[in-house]
Amino acid sequence: MSHQAQARRVGPAYWISRAIIVFVYAFAIACIVILAIAFFLQLFNANQTAPFVDWVYRAARRIMQPFRGIFPSVEGEQGSVFDVSMLFAMFMYGLLAVGAHGLIAWIDRKIAAIRYESMWQPAATPAASSEVVTIPTAAPAASSTLPAVTPPPPEPPPSG
């Protein structure tokens, strides 16, 4: 079966989940790249008046907002800074992306399982779903060669 034939069978929930996963990974990768660039620029004491360095620091400041002050920064000689909080933020954004992917994949599997079960359950027929009993028009003739079958007597109630 070709990939295109498989792609036609999935519902809109699949495509929405794939779009969300791609968006989350793109956001996380962009954050990690900006933070990595800012980390190395601080580590090597880049000139803050350069437009690129200023832009990276402003972008990193926004991205780092939830993680500021978690760990102390280590200042080195000649103004270089080793920012452990930035490394932690990179790790957390990666963890966020992987966690979101896992959650969406789990929800996607649950939806697929429900669809699979509903696809294989027999459809309810009107005779099975209502109280109407159908009696055949011609009953077979009773045979005299077979002994009559009687049901077993009911069991006595348990004493207790």
OpenMM code with the backbone's topology and positions (N, CA, C; nanometers):
from openmm import Vec3, app, unit

residues = "MET SER HIS GLN ALA GLN ALA ARG ARG VAL GLY PRO ALA TYR TRP ILE SER ARG ALA ILE ILE VAL PHE VAL TYR ALA PHE ALA ILE ALA CYS ILE VAL ILE LEU ALA ILE ALA PHE PHE LEU GLN LEU PHE ASN ALA ASN GLN THR ALA PRO PHE VAL ASP TRP VAL TYR ARG ALA ALA ARG ARG ILE MET GLN PRO PHE ARG GLY ILE PHE PRO SER VAL GLU GLY GLU GLN GLY SER VAL PHE ASP VAL SER MET LEU PHE ALA MET PHE MET TYR GLY LEU LEU ALA VAL GLY ALA HIS GLY LEU ILE ALA TRP ILE ASP ARG LYS ILE ALA ALA ILE ARG TYR GLU SER MET TRP GLN PRO ALA ALA THR PRO ALA ALA SER SER GLU VAL VAL THR ILE PRO THR ALA ALA PRO ALA ALA SER SER THR LEU PRO ALA VAL THR PRO PRO PRO PRO GLU PRO PRO PRO SER GLY".split()
positions = [
    Vec3(0.0859, -0.1173, 0.0000),
    Vec3(0.0000, 0.0000, 0.0000),
    Vec3(0.0904, 0.1235, 0.0000),
    Vec3(0.0611, 0.2167, -0.0828),
    Vec3(0.1453, 0.3351, -0.0933),
    Vec3(0.1209, 0.4297, 0.0229),
    Vec3(0.2150, 0.5217, 0.0420),
    Vec3(0.2044, 0.6204, 0.1501),
    Vec3(0.0838, 0.7118, 0.1287),
    Vec3(0.0534, 0.7427, 0.0031),
    Vec3(-0.0608, 0.8307, -0.0246),
    Vec3(-0.1924, 0.7613, 0.0093),
    Vec3(-0.2013, 0.6313, -0.0140),
    Vec3(-0.3237, 0.5592, 0.0190),
    Vec3(-0.3435, 0.5554, 0.1699),
    Vec3(-0.2344, 0.5412, 0.2454),
    Vec3(-0.2448, 0.5443, 0.3905),
    Vec3(-0.2831, 0.6834, 0.4388),
    Vec3(-0.2304, 0.7862, 0.3752),
    Vec3(-0.2561, 0.9237, 0.4183),
    Vec3(-0.4029, 0.9607, 0.4000),
    Vec3(-0.4694, 0.9026, 0.3013),
    Vec3(-0.6104, 0.9347, 0.2781),
    Vec3(-0.7014, 0.8738, 0.3849),
    Vec3(-0.6568, 0.7679, 0.4503),
    Vec3(-0.7408, 0.6975, 0.5466),
    Vec3(-0.7468, 0.7657, 0.6827),
    Vec3(-0.6491, 0.8472, 0.7168),
    Vec3(-0.6463, 0.9074, 0.8502),
    Vec3(-0.7413, 1.0254, 0.8548),
    Vec3(-0.7907, 1.0521, 0.9735),
    Vec3(-0.8872, 1.1595, 0.9919),
    Vec3(-0.8200, 1.2931, 1.0168),
    Vec3(-0.9002, 1.3960, 1.0376),
    Vec3(-0.8449, 1.5292, 1.0604),
    Vec3(-0.7717, 1.5405, 1.1934),
    Vec3(-0.8056, 1.4572, 1.2905),
    Vec3(-0.7356, 1.4615, 1.4193),
    Vec3(-0.5879, 1.4285, 1.4016),
    Vec3(-0.5581, 1.3371, 1.3100),
    Vec3(-0.4186, 1.3010, 1.2828),
    Vec3(-0.3416, 1.4206, 1.2293),
    Vec3(-0.3991, 1.4905, 1.1341),
    Vec3(-0.3290, 1.6041, 1.0736),
    Vec3(-0.3157, 1.7200, 1.1723),
    Vec3(-0.4157, 1.7396, 1.2555),
    Vec3(-0.4068, 1.8454, 1.3564),
    Vec3(-0.2977, 1.8120, 1.4569),
    Vec3(-0.2920, 1.6865, 1.4987),
    Vec3(-0.1885, 1.6471, 1.5947),
    Vec3(-0.0497, 1.6595, 1.5341),
    Vec3(-0.0345, 1.6229, 1.4082),
    Vec3(0.0968, 1.6384, 1.3414),
    Vec3(0.1359, 1.7859, 1.3327),
    Vec3(0.0412, 1.8733, 1.3026),
    Vec3(0.0711, 2.0166, 1.2939),
    Vec3(0.1122, 2.0716, 1.4300),
    Vec3(0.0452, 2.0276, 1.5360),
    Vec3(0.0812, 2.0738, 1.6702),
    Vec3(0.2207, 2.0264, 1.7065),
    Vec3(0.2525, 1.9019, 1.6752),
    Vec3(0.3855, 1.8487, 1.7057),
    Vec3(0.4932, 1.9264, 1.6298),
    Vec3(0.4700, 1.9529, 1.5027),
    Vec3(0.5679, 2.0287, 1.4244),
    Vec3(0.5846, 2.1693, 1.4820),
    Vec3(0.4748, 2.2334, 1.5215),
    Vec3(0.4830, 2.3673, 1.5798),
    Vec3(0.5613, 2.3652, 1.7110),
    Vec3(0.5341, 2.2675, 1.7970),
    Vec3(0.6037, 2.2606, 1.9265),
    Vec3(0.7531, 2.2369, 1.9053),
    Vec3(0.7884, 2.1458, 1.8141),
    Vec3(0.9303, 2.1215, 1.7875),
    Vec3(0.9976, 2.2437, 1.7258),
    Vec3(0.9298, 2.3119, 1.6349),
    Vec3(0.9888, 2.4310, 1.5736),
    Vec3(1.0123, 2.5390, 1.6788),
    Vec3(0.9144, 2.5586, 1.7682),
    Vec3(0.9306, 2.6569, 1.8755),
    Vec3(1.0466, 2.6196, 1.9669),
    Vec3(1.0526, 2.4925, 2.0075),
    Vec3(1.1582, 2.4486, 2.0983),
    Vec3(1.2960, 2.4598, 2.0334),
    Vec3(1.3061, 2.4218, 1.9077),
    Vec3(1.4353, 2.4300, 1.8388),
    Vec3(1.4784, 2.5751, 1.8229),
    Vec3(1.3852, 2.6636, 1.7886),
    Vec3(1.4197, 2.8056, 1.7767),
    Vec3(1.4680, 2.8606, 1.9112),
    Vec3(1.3991, 2.8249, 2.0196),
    Vec3(1.4419, 2.8708, 2.1531),
    Vec3(1.5791, 2.8163, 2.1884),
    Vec3(1.6015, 2.6892, 2.1615),
    Vec3(1.7300, 2.6275, 2.1953),
    Vec3(1.8437, 2.6900, 2.1144),
    Vec3(1.8202, 2.7169, 1.9874),
    Vec3(1.9244, 2.7778, 1.9031),
    Vec3(1.9565, 2.9187, 1.9528),
    Vec3(1.8554, 2.9988, 1.9812),
    Vec3(1.8800, 3.1353, 2.0304),
    Vec3(1.9535, 3.1310, 2.1637),
    Vec3(1.9126, 3.0410, 2.2531),
    Vec3(1.9797, 3.0307, 2.3823),
    Vec3(2.1236, 2.9818, 2.3682),
    Vec3(2.1479, 2.8902, 2.2775),
    Vec3(2.2841, 2.8408, 2.2564),
    Vec3(2.3743, 2.9517, 2.2015),
    Vec3(2.3221, 3.0285, 2.1076),
    Vec3(2.4003, 3.1394, 2.0532),
    Vec3(2.4299, 3.2418, 2.1627),
    Vec3(2.3273, 3.2757, 2.2426),
    Vec3(2.3474, 3.3716, 2.3516),
    Vec3(2.4458, 3.3168, 2.4547),
    Vec3(2.4390, 3.1873, 2.4832),
    Vec3(2.5311, 3.1263, 2.5787),
    Vec3(2.6756, 3.1429, 2.5333),
    Vec3(2.7018, 3.1111, 2.4064),
    Vec3(2.8395, 3.1218, 2.3571),
    Vec3(2.8834, 3.2670, 2.3415),
    Vec3(2.7906, 3.3553, 2.3059),
    Vec3(2.8268, 3.4970, 2.2983),
    Vec3(2.8646, 3.5507, 2.4363),
    Vec3(2.7913, 3.5114, 2.5401),
    Vec3(2.8265, 3.5535, 2.6757),
    Vec3(2.9555, 3.4880, 2.7225),
    Vec3(2.9729, 3.3623, 2.6875),
    Vec3(3.0916, 3.2885, 2.7301),
    Vec3(3.2193, 3.3500, 2.6723),
    Vec3(3.2103, 3.3976, 2.5482),
    Vec3(3.3275, 3.4565, 2.4833),
    Vec3(3.3273, 3.6091, 2.4882),
    Vec3(3.2392, 3.6679, 2.5699),
    Vec3(3.2335, 3.8114, 2.5944),
    Vec3(3.2218, 3.8912, 2.4638),
    Vec3(3.1142, 3.8632, 2.3901),
    Vec3(3.0917, 3.9325, 2.2626),
    Vec3(3.0574, 4.0786, 2.2885),
    Vec3(3.0862, 4.1635, 2.1897),
    Vec3(3.0593, 4.3068, 2.1982),
    Vec3(2.9077, 4.3300, 2.1951),
    Vec3(2.8533, 4.3854, 2.3026),
    Vec3(2.7094, 4.4033, 2.3135),
    Vec3(2.6558, 4.5162, 2.2264),
    Vec3(2.7415, 4.5972, 2.1710),
    Vec3(2.6940, 4.7059, 2.0842),
    Vec3(2.6725, 4.6595, 1.9405),
    Vec3(2.7193, 4.5404, 1.9062),
    Vec3(2.6962, 4.4857, 1.7721),
    Vec3(2.5472, 4.4528, 1.7583),
    Vec3(2.4872, 4.4897, 1.6442),
    Vec3(2.3429, 4.4682, 1.6288),
    Vec3(2.2992, 4.3226, 1.6453),
    Vec3(2.3759, 4.2291, 1.5905),
    Vec3(2.3378, 4.0879, 1.6014),
    Vec3(2.3421, 4.0418, 1.7469),
    Vec3(2.4468, 4.0776, 1.8150),
    Vec3(2.4606, 4.0373, 1.9552),
    Vec3(2.3494, 4.0993, 2.0389),
    Vec3(2.3158, 4.2241, 2.0125),
    Vec3(2.2072, 4.2899, 2.0851),
    Vec3(2.0739, 4.2191, 2.0595),
    Vec3(2.0496, 4.1827, 1.9341),
    Vec3(1.9251, 4.1122, 1.9010),
    Vec3(1.9178, 3.9762, 1.9712),
    Vec3(2.0282, 3.9018, 1.9700),
    Vec3(2.0303, 3.7705, 2.0341),
    Vec3(2.0075, 3.7850, 2.1840),
    Vec3(2.0703, 3.8840, 2.2474),
    Vec3(2.0511, 3.9039, 2.3914),
    Vec3(1.9069, 3.9422, 2.4248),
    Vec3(1.8449, 4.0251, 2.3414),
    Vec3(1.7039, 4.0625, 2.3661),
    Vec3(1.6126, 3.9411, 2.3511),
    Vec3(1.6351, 3.8628, 2.2473),
    Vec3(1.5529, 3.7433, 2.2258),
    Vec3(1.5742, 3.6425, 2.3390),
    Vec3(1.6988, 3.6257, 2.3803),
    Vec3(1.7283, 3.5311, 2.4883),
    Vec3(1.6688, 3.5790, 2.6204),
    Vec3(1.6644, 3.7092, 2.6408),
    Vec3(1.6057, 3.7633, 2.7640),
    Vec3(1.4583, 3.7247, 2.7747),
    Vec3(1.3856, 3.7322, 2.6645),
    Vec3(1.2439, 3.6934, 2.6647),
    Vec3(1.2272, 3.5431, 2.6886),
    Vec3(1.3092, 3.4649, 2.6217),
    Vec3(1.2993, 3.3196, 2.6330),
    Vec3(1.3408, 3.2720, 2.7720),
    Vec3(1.4365, 3.3412, 2.8326),
    Vec3(1.4896, 3.3024, 2.9632),
    Vec3(1.4040, 3.3483, 3.0795),
    Vec3(1.3021, 3.4264, 3.0563),
    Vec3(1.2235, 3.4859, 3.1644),
    Vec3(1.1795, 3.3844, 3.2707),
    Vec3(1.1258, 3.2673, 3.2354),
    Vec3(1.0838, 3.1734, 3.3416),
    Vec3(1.2005, 3.1096, 3.4174),
    Vec3(1.3219, 3.1178, 3.3637),
    Vec3(1.4349, 3.0455, 3.4213),
    Vec3(1.5386, 3.1363, 3.4877),
    Vec3(1.5164, 3.2654, 3.4867),
    Vec3(1.6125, 3.3591, 3.5456),
    Vec3(1.6259, 3.3365, 3.6949),
    Vec3(1.7481, 3.3370, 3.7417),
    Vec3(1.7751, 3.3291, 3.8844),
    Vec3(1.7693, 3.1907, 3.9437),
    Vec3(1.7479, 3.0873, 3.8645),
    Vec3(1.7441, 2.9516, 3.9196),
    Vec3(1.8840, 2.9118, 3.9675),
    Vec3(1.9820, 2.9359, 3.8838),
    Vec3(2.1207, 2.9049, 3.9187),
    Vec3(2.2032, 3.0331, 3.9074),
    Vec3(2.3051, 3.0481, 3.9884),
    Vec3(2.3892, 3.1685, 3.9764),
    Vec3(2.4801, 3.1599, 3.8537),
    Vec3(2.5043, 3.2747, 3.7936),
    Vec3(2.5971, 3.2815, 3.6807),
    Vec3(2.7395, 3.2907, 3.7348),
    Vec3(2.8312, 3.2317, 3.6618),
    Vec3(2.9718, 3.2348, 3.7005),
    Vec3(3.0427, 3.3308, 3.6066),
    Vec3(3.0973, 3.4385, 3.6641),
    Vec3(3.1691, 3.5366, 3.5818),
    Vec3(3.3162, 3.5013, 3.5792),
    Vec3(3.3693, 3.5024, 3.4585),
    Vec3(3.5105, 3.4698, 3.4408),
    Vec3(3.5936, 3.5954, 3.4200),
    Vec3(3.7132, 3.5737, 3.3767),
    Vec3(3.8037, 3.6851, 3.3508),
    Vec3(3.7606, 3.7613, 3.2263),
    Vec3(3.7833, 3.8881, 3.2264),
    Vec3(3.7593, 3.9780, 3.1133),
    Vec3(3.6135, 3.9792, 3.0696),
    Vec3(3.5198, 3.9601, 3.1629),
    Vec3(3.3775, 3.9785, 3.1341),
    Vec3(3.3039, 3.8592, 3.0786),
    Vec3(3.3665, 3.7443, 3.0628),
    Vec3(3.2929, 3.6270, 3.0128),
    Vec3(3.2007, 3.5746, 3.1226),
    Vec3(3.0861, 3.5177, 3.0810),
    Vec3(2.9853, 3.4705, 3.1752),
    Vec3(2.9463, 3.3271, 3.1379),
    Vec3(2.9486, 3.2397, 3.2389),
    Vec3(2.9011, 3.1023, 3.2217),
    Vec3(2.7649, 3.0956, 3.2902),
    Vec3(2.6581, 3.0953, 3.2096),
    Vec3(2.5215, 3.1027, 3.2622),
    Vec3(2.4600, 2.9630, 3.2659),
    Vec3(2.4570, 2.9031, 3.3860),
    Vec3(2.4020, 2.7686, 3.4023),
    Vec3(2.2505, 2.7698, 3.3804),
    Vec3(2.1847, 2.8789, 3.4136),
    Vec3(2.0400, 2.8899, 3.3918),
    Vec3(2.0055, 2.8767, 3.2442),
    Vec3(2.0936, 2.9279, 3.1589),
    Vec3(2.0696, 2.9184, 3.0149),
    Vec3(2.0787, 2.7728, 2.9679),
    Vec3(2.1745, 2.6997, 3.0212),
    Vec3(2.1852, 2.5574, 2.9868),
    Vec3(2.0622, 2.4809, 3.0367),
    Vec3(2.0170, 2.5152, 3.1572),
    Vec3(1.8975, 2.4518, 3.2119),
    Vec3(1.7753, 2.4838, 3.1262),
    Vec3(1.7637, 2.6078, 3.0799),
    Vec3(1.6505, 2.6470, 2.9947),
    Vec3(1.6523, 2.5694, 2.8630),
    Vec3(1.7699, 2.5507, 2.8045),
    Vec3(1.7789, 2.4720, 2.6806),
    Vec3(1.7294, 2.3298, 2.7048),
    Vec3(1.7715, 2.2714, 2.8154),
    Vec3(1.7287, 2.1362, 2.8496),
    Vec3(1.5772, 2.1309, 2.8686),
    Vec3(1.5219, 2.2275, 2.9388),
    Vec3(1.3779, 2.2276, 2.9676),
    Vec3(1.2943, 2.2482, 2.8411),
    Vec3(1.3397, 2.3340, 2.7486),
    Vec3(1.2650, 2.3513, 2.6237),
    Vec3(1.2677, 2.2228, 2.5412),
    Vec3(1.3791, 2.1522, 2.5405),
    Vec3(1.3848, 2.0229, 2.4722),
    Vec3(1.2931, 1.9213, 2.5381),
    Vec3(1.2925, 1.9207, 2.6711),
    Vec3(1.2050, 1.8300, 2.7451),
    Vec3(1.0575, 1.8630, 2.7212),
    Vec3(1.0260, 1.9911, 2.7121),
    Vec3(0.8889, 2.0330, 2.6819),
    Vec3(0.8440, 1.9791, 2.5461),
    Vec3(0.9307, 1.9882, 2.4467),
    Vec3(0.8949, 1.9407, 2.3121),
    Vec3(0.8739, 1.7897, 2.3116),
    Vec3(0.9629, 1.7159, 2.3764),
    Vec3(0.9503, 1.5701, 2.3789),
    Vec3(0.8260, 1.5293, 2.4586),
    Vec3(0.7995, 1.5975, 2.5693),
    Vec3(0.6804, 1.5674, 2.6486),
    Vec3(0.5521, 1.5951, 2.5730),
    Vec3(0.5465, 1.7089, 2.5027),
    Vec3(0.4278, 1.7414, 2.4234),
    Vec3(0.4080, 1.6390, 2.3123),
    Vec3(0.5175, 1.5957, 2.2508),
    Vec3(0.5080, 1.4943, 2.1459),
    Vec3(0.4535, 1.3639, 2.2033),
    Vec3(0.5036, 1.3238, 2.3185),
    Vec3(0.4545, 1.2014, 2.3820),
    Vec3(0.3073, 1.2093, 2.4182),
    Vec3(0.2642, 1.3226, 2.4721),
    Vec3(0.1239, 1.3406, 2.5096),
    Vec3(0.0333, 1.3364, 2.3873),
    Vec3(0.0717, 1.4054, 2.2819),
    Vec3(-0.0105, 1.4079, 2.1610),
    Vec3(-0.0128, 1.2704, 2.0950),
    Vec3(0.0996, 1.2003, 2.0956),
    Vec3(0.1027, 1.0655, 2.0383),
    Vec3(0.0133, 0.9706, 2.1193),
    Vec3(0.0127, 0.9854, 2.2519),
    Vec3(-0.0739, 0.9019, 2.3366),
    Vec3(-0.2211, 0.9288, 2.3065),
    Vec3(-0.2589, 1.0560, 2.2951),
    Vec3(-0.3972, 1.0912, 2.2620),
    Vec3(-0.4331, 1.0378, 2.1241),
    Vec3(-0.3412, 1.0487, 2.0302),
    Vec3(-0.3628, 0.9991, 1.8942),
    Vec3(-0.3871, 0.8481, 1.8945),
    Vec3(-0.3099, 0.7737, 1.9747),
    Vec3(-0.3297, 0.6283, 1.9835),
    Vec3(-0.4646, 0.5943, 2.0446),
    Vec3(-0.5079, 0.6714, 2.1439),
    Vec3(-0.6388, 0.6474, 2.2051),
    Vec3(-0.7511, 0.6696, 2.1026),
    Vec3(-0.7410, 0.7751, 2.0243),
    Vec3(-0.8417, 0.8022, 1.9211),
    Vec3(-0.8420, 0.6895, 1.8183),
    Vec3(-0.7246, 0.6433, 1.7776),
    Vec3(-0.7156, 0.5348, 1.6794),
    Vec3(-0.7743, 0.4056, 1.7358),
    Vec3(-0.7522, 0.3783, 1.8639),
    Vec3(-0.8066, 0.2570, 1.9245),
    Vec3(-0.9590, 0.2627, 1.9294),
    Vec3(-1.0144, 0.3782, 1.9607),
    Vec3(-1.1600, 0.3923, 1.9636),
    Vec3(-1.2177, 0.3736, 1.8238),
    Vec3(-1.1524, 0.4300, 1.7232),
    Vec3(-1.1992, 0.4121, 1.5848),
    Vec3(-1.1906, 0.2663, 1.5427),
    Vec3(-1.0834, 0.2002, 1.5803),
    Vec3(-1.0649, 0.0602, 1.5440),
    Vec3(-1.1732, -0.0266, 1.6073),
    Vec3(-1.2012, -0.0035, 1.7362),
    Vec3(-1.3048, -0.0814, 1.8035),
    Vec3(-1.4417, -0.0565, 1.7426),
    Vec3(-1.4723, 0.0676, 1.7109),
    Vec3(-1.6034, 0.0971, 1.6526),
    Vec3(-1.6164, 0.0415, 1.5115),
    Vec3(-1.5056, 0.0276, 1.4420),
    Vec3(-1.5090, -0.0253, 1.3066),
    Vec3(-1.5386, -0.1755, 1.3080),
    Vec3(-1.4941, -0.2467, 1.4100),
    Vec3(-1.5103, -0.3906, 1.4134),
    Vec3(-1.6291, -0.4372, 1.4958),
    Vec3(-1.7032, -0.3500, 1.5589),
    Vec3(-1.8233, -0.3907, 1.6298),
    Vec3(-1.9358, -0.4111, 1.5290),
    Vec3(-2.0148, -0.5192, 1.5450),
    Vec3(-2.1239, -0.5417, 1.4490),
    Vec3(-2.2303, -0.4336, 1.4635),
    Vec3(-2.2863, -0.3967, 1.3516),
    Vec3(-2.3913, -0.2953, 1.3528),
    Vec3(-2.5181, -0.3554, 1.4109),
    Vec3(-2.5924, -0.2767, 1.4847),
    Vec3(-2.7168, -0.3241, 1.5461),
    Vec3(-2.8248, -0.3328, 1.4398),
    Vec3(-2.8903, -0.4495, 1.4336),
    Vec3(-3.0001, -0.4664, 1.3384),
    Vec3(-3.1303, -0.4300, 1.4078),
    Vec3(-3.2332, -0.3904, 1.3338),
    Vec3(-3.3583, -0.3524, 1.3982),
    Vec3(-3.4190, -0.4648, 1.4800),
    Vec3(-3.4100, -0.5929, 1.4354),
    Vec3(-3.4690, -0.7033, 1.5091),
    Vec3(-3.3946, -0.7260, 1.6398),
    Vec3(-3.2622, -0.7053, 1.6394),
    Vec3(-3.1841, -0.7291, 1.7594),
    Vec3(-3.1996, -0.6159, 1.8598),
    Vec3(-3.2284, -0.4973, 1.8129),
    Vec3(-3.2340, -0.3839, 1.9041),
    Vec3(-3.3734, -0.3569, 1.9575),
    Vec3(-3.4765, -0.4210, 1.9021),
    Vec3(-3.6120, -0.3962, 1.9513),
    Vec3(-3.6650, -0.5199, 2.0223),
    Vec3(-3.7830, -0.5107, 2.0774),
    Vec3(-3.8452, -0.6188, 2.1531),
    Vec3(-3.9286, -0.7111, 2.0641),
    Vec3(-3.9293, -0.6936, 1.9343),
    Vec3(-4.0131, -0.7706, 1.8434),
    Vec3(-3.9482, -0.9055, 1.8174),
    Vec3(-4.0267, -1.0129, 1.8288),
    Vec3(-3.9805, -1.1475, 1.8010),
    Vec3(-4.0523, -1.1954, 1.6759),
    Vec3(-3.9794, -1.2494, 1.5820),
    Vec3(-4.0380, -1.2969, 1.4572),
    Vec3(-4.0579, -1.4475, 1.4656),
    Vec3(-4.1765, -1.4950, 1.4322),
    Vec3(-4.2082, -1.6383, 1.4321),
    Vec3(-4.2174, -1.6826, 1.2879),
    Vec3(-4.1494, -1.7928, 1.2544),
    Vec3(-4.1561, -1.8390, 1.1161),
    Vec3(-4.2982, -1.8844, 1.0812),
    Vec3(-4.3359, -1.8708, 0.9534),
    Vec3(-4.4718, -1.9044, 0.9105),
    Vec3(-4.4961, -2.0539, 0.9099),
    Vec3(-4.4023, -2.1342, 0.8710),
    Vec3(-4.4213, -2.2798, 0.8677),
    Vec3(-4.3282, -2.3427, 0.9678),
    Vec3(-4.3836, -2.4019, 1.0724),
    Vec3(-4.3026, -2.4689, 1.1742),
    Vec3(-4.2751, -2.6102, 1.1280),
    Vec3(-4.1583, -2.6633, 1.1570),
    Vec3(-4.1304, -2.8013, 1.1170),
    Vec3(-4.2186, -2.8970, 1.1959),
    Vec3(-4.2549, -3.0082, 1.1311),
    Vec3(-4.3416, -3.1086, 1.1950),
    Vec3(-4.2652, -3.1768, 1.3059),
    Vec3(-4.3352, -3.2046, 1.4164),
    Vec3(-4.2724, -3.2714, 1.5298),
    Vec3(-4.2454, -3.4162, 1.4928),
    Vec3(-4.1327, -3.4641, 1.5226),
    Vec3(-4.0944, -3.6011, 1.4904),
    Vec3(-4.1241, -3.6890, 1.6103),
    Vec3(-4.1847, -3.8058, 1.5843),
    Vec3(-4.2201, -3.8951, 1.6942),
    Vec3(-4.1026, -3.9819, 1.7358),
    Vec3(-3.9937, -3.9820, 1.6588),
    Vec3(-3.8793, -4.0660, 1.6917),
    Vec3(-3.7903, -4.0027, 1.7970),
    Vec3(-3.7976, -3.8740, 1.8149),
    Vec3(-3.7136, -3.8067, 1.9132),
    Vec3(-3.7873, -3.7970, 2.0450),
    Vec3(-3.7203, -3.8269, 2.1563),
    Vec3(-3.7868, -3.8144, 2.2859),
    Vec3(-3.8059, -3.6666, 2.3208),
    Vec3(-3.9051, -3.6410, 2.3993),
    Vec3(-3.9326, -3.5041, 2.4407),
    Vec3(-3.8255, -3.4603, 2.5406),
    Vec3(-3.7803, -3.3374, 2.5271),
    Vec3(-3.6770, -3.2827, 2.6150),
    Vec3(-3.7448, -3.1968, 2.7188),
    Vec3(-3.7178, -3.2296, 2.8442),
    Vec3(-3.7747, -3.1495, 2.9526),
    Vec3(-3.6633, -3.0743, 3.0196),
    Vec3(-3.6897, -2.9525, 3.0627),
    Vec3(-3.5836, -2.8768, 3.1290),
    Vec3(-3.5579, -2.9337, 3.2676),
    Vec3(-3.4358, -2.9170, 3.3205),
    Vec3(-3.4044, -2.9684, 3.4538),
    Vec3(-3.4816, -2.8884, 3.5585),
    Vec3(-3.5098, -2.9527, 3.6724),
    Vec3(-3.5853, -2.8807, 3.7773),
    Vec3(-3.4997, -2.7656, 3.8334),
    Vec3(-3.5652, -2.6606, 3.8839),
    Vec3(-3.4869, -2.5494, 3.9374),
    Vec3(-3.4103, -2.5903, 4.0624),
    Vec3(-3.2966, -2.5284, 4.0847),
    Vec3(-3.2140, -2.5584, 4.2007),
    Vec3(-3.2765, -2.4968, 4.3248),
    Vec3(-3.2640, -2.5655, 4.4386),
    Vec3(-3.3198, -2.5068, 4.5620),
    Vec3(-3.2369, -2.3846, 4.6024),
    Vec3(-3.2989, -2.2879, 4.6701),
    Vec3(-3.2211, -2.1702, 4.7107),
    Vec3(-3.1164, -2.2089, 4.8152),
    Vec3(-3.0037, -2.1423, 4.8141),
    Vec3(-2.8983, -2.1768, 4.9112),
    Vec3(-2.9431, -2.1424, 5.0527),
    Vec3(-2.9104, -2.2311, 5.1438),
    Vec3(-2.9460, -2.2039, 5.2840),
    Vec3(-2.8333, -2.1250, 5.3482),
    Vec3(-2.8686, -2.0373, 5.4317),
    Vec3(-2.7615, -1.9577, 5.4813),
    Vec3(-2.7843, -1.9058, 5.6114),
] * unit.nanometer
topology = app.Topology()
chain = topology.addChain("A")
for resn in residues:
    res = topology.addResidue(resn, chain)
    for name in ("N", "CA", "C"):
        topology.addAtom(name, app.Element.getBySymbol(name[0]), res)
